[in-house]
Amino acid sequence: MPADVQVLTHPLVQRDLSVLRARSTSPEAFRRAIRRIARALALEVLADVRVREIEVKTPMESTIGVEIAEPVVLVPILRAGLGLVDGFLDMLPEAKVCHLGLVRDEKTLQPTCYLDKLDALTGDERVYVIDPMLATGGSAVAALDKVISHGLHKPPSFACVLSAPEGIRKIHDAHPDVPVLTAAIDRCCDARGWIRPGLGDAGDRLFDC
C-alpha cells in the first residue's frame, strides 16, 4: 500500500465496523455506528488543520486557546456519503458541506455525475472528500478530479470507512498527493465491483431502501 494510506485501528472503531458488517444490524443501529466511526475519522483526518491562538476568559482568569484558522469543506459523495456528514459536523460544526452526486454504472463500473454543488469552492479551503466505501476507486477519483479542478491550494484528503486495495491504488495512481484514511482495507473487489468481505451496500443499509 502507498505510504500515504492510514488505517484507523482504534478498538472502538473496529468494534463499530463489526456492527456495520453484520447483516443482522438494523438501519438505526447502522446509522449510529457509522456516525461514531465518522467522528473518529474526523478527529484523525483533521489533525493537521491550521489553528490560531485566541484569548479565552475562564471563570478564573484569561488564558490562551485556539480556533480553526482556515475554512474547511466536506464533500460527501451522494448518497452514502451523507451517512458520514453528521459525525464530521459533530467534531467541526463550522465546516461547510458541498454535495457531489455520483452514480456507478453496474455494468461498466464507471461513475456518472448527476449533482455538482462545488461552485462555492474558492481554492483556499481545506477539502475532505468523504464516502463510506472505496471499492474500485472510480467514484473517488471522479470526485477528487472535480474538487481539484477548482484550483485548491492544498491537496484534498479522502476519508472512508471501508476500502479495497484496487480503490486505494486507483487514487494513488491518479492523485499521489492525496492522503487516504480508512478504518479497514478488505481483501479485494469482486467482478461486480463489490468489496469483499465488505458490508453490502452502505447507502441501502443507511437509508433502508
N, C-alpha and C positions, 0 to 999 in steps of 0.2 A: 504494500500500500504506500502511496505517496506520503512524504513526511508531514505534509500539512493537513492530514486527516487525524482527528482526535475522537476517541471513543470514550463516552461518559460512562464510567464503570461503577459509579456510586451504588451501593447496595439498595438504596431506596428506589433509584431509577430502574435498576434491574428487576426489583420486585414488581414495580408498576408495569414494566414491559411484559412480564409474565402474565399479568392481568390482561393486558391488551391481546396477547397471543391466544388466550384461552377462548375457544369457540363458545363456551357457556357464559361468557361475560355479557351482561345486559348493555344496551346502548347507554343507559345512565351511568353505569359503573365504568364503561369505556371512556366516556367523556370526562369523568372525574380523574381517571388515571392519566389520560393524555394531557390534561391540564396541569397535573402535578409534574409530569415529565417536562412539559413546556417551561415551567418555572425554573427547573434545574438547567435546561438548555439555555435559557435566557441568562441566568447567573454566569454561566461559563462563557458563552459567546460574547457577552457584553463586558467581559473582564477588562478589556483594553480600551473601553470607551473613554474619551477625554473628559476630565473634570477640571473645575477651577475652585479655588478656595473662597469661602464666604464667611462672614461673621455670623455666629449664631448666639443668640441670647438665651441662656438656660434660666431656670428659676433661681439659680445661684449667682451666675456671672456670665460674661461673654467668653466664647471660645471659638475655635476655627472648625468649620465644617466644609463640605464640598457640595457642589451641584453639577449636573451634567452640562458640559461646555460645548457640545456640538449637537446639531439636530440628528435624530435617529428616525429612520423609516423602516417599518416592517412591510415586506411584500409577501403575503401568503399566496400560494398557488391554489386557486379555487379548483374544486370546492373543499377538498380535505384540509388544505392549509388553514381554513378557518378554525379548525379544532385546536390549533396552537396559539391563536391570537390572544385569547383571554389570559392564558398563562404568562405570555410575554408582557402583556399590559399590566398584569398584577405586579410585575417587577419594575416596569418602566412605564407608568401611566401616561407620561408626556410624549411617548413615541407616536408618530403619525403612522397610519396604515394606508397603503396604496394597493388596491386589489389587482390581481392578474389572473384571468381565467384561461386555462388551457385544457383541452380535451385530447385524449390519445386515441388514435385510430387503432382498434383492436386487431386489425389485420396487418397494417404496415408498422404499427407501434410508433408512428410519427405524431407529434403534437400539433394541434391547430389552436390558434389564439382566438377566443370569442369575446374577451373583455380585457381592455387595456386602460387602466386608470393611473398610469405613471406620469401623466403630464405635469404633475405638481413637483416632480423632481427637478432640482436646480443644479445638481452636481456636487454640492457642498455637504450633503448628508452622509452619514454612515448608514449603509443599507444592508439589511439582513433578509435574505430570501428564505422562507420557511415552508416546509411541506413535511407531513408525517413520513412519506415514503420516498426513497431514492432507489428506483428499480433500474431500468435501462439507462436512465440519465437524460433521455430526450427532452422531457418537460423541464427538468432542472436547467439544462444548457440553454434551452429556448428562453426561459425566464431570465437567466443571467445575461444572455445576449441583449435582451430588451432593456434591462436595467443599465448595463454598461454603456449602451448606445446613448444614454443621457449625459455622458461625459463626466462620470464620477471622478472625483479627485483621489478617492481611495477605493481599492477593490472591495466589492461586496463580500459578504460571508454567506454560507449556506448551512442551515441547521435542519436536521431531520431526526425522526425517532428511529427509523429502521432503514438500512441501506444494503445494497448488493455490491459486490466488487465491480461489476460491469458499470454501474452508475458512477461510482467513485472514479474509475478510470476515465470515463467519458468527460466528467467535469475537469479532471486534471489535464486531459489532452486538449480540451477547448480553452480552459482558463486556469493555467497552472498557478496563478497567483491568488486564487480563491480558496480560502480555508474551508474545510468541511468538518462539521461537528455532528456526531451521530451517537445514539445510545447503543447501537449494535450493528455489526456487519454480518449479515447472514451468508449462507453458503453460495447462492447463485440466483440468477433469474432463470425461469424455465422458458420454453419456446413461446409461451403466450405473454412473456414479459412480467410474470408474477414473481415476487420474491419468495424463495424457499429457504427455511420453513415458513417464514413470514407471519402475517396475522390476518390475511384476507384483504378485502377492500376497505381501507381506512375510512373513506367517505361514506360508504354504505353503512358501516358499523357506527360511525359517529351520528349519522342522521336517520338511521333505521329505515333506509329506503335505497 
